[in-house]
Amino acid sequence: MLVHRSSEHHTKASLHDPHFPWRRSSPSSGSDGRTTRHPGYAVSQRRRKMIEEVLGWMKTIGLMRKVHHRGTARVDGMFEFTAAVYNMVRMRRLLPAAAFGL
């Protein structure tokens, strides 16, 4: 097991392997079979893809690439609103499939 020490807090240690994306094109990607062979790595990559799809939608469709509000409270509110809209869009996509038992 790899012990990862944070650069900010040298006294705290995290007892997990970081699941970074593996680039096949580069021979020095820093990844080899020791990391990619575990089932947790595949799960991590699927979850990463799901999260990136949401953030990509929020940037392109949800107007979050260039935020037009200033202040933490307003930006936070805009982010939550955009995430709620994405949830409704996702539910709309999933509902017909669930209604027909697909």
C-alpha angles and dihedrals in degrees: 000000000000118000109212116201117202117232090225098050114031093180097059120076129194115213100210138087115248111241103219123173115267117229110206095192095064118066091203097052092131092241130106138161094287091073103029097049095069120094090228089065092059091047090049092052092050091050090047090053092050092051093046091051091055093047091046091052090048091052099045105031102017095054094237097128091084110021113213095199129082126213132048096261094052095044090047090050092049091049092050091047092050091048090051091051090050089052090054092048090049092049090050089054094047099042100074091049091051093045092057095041095245 
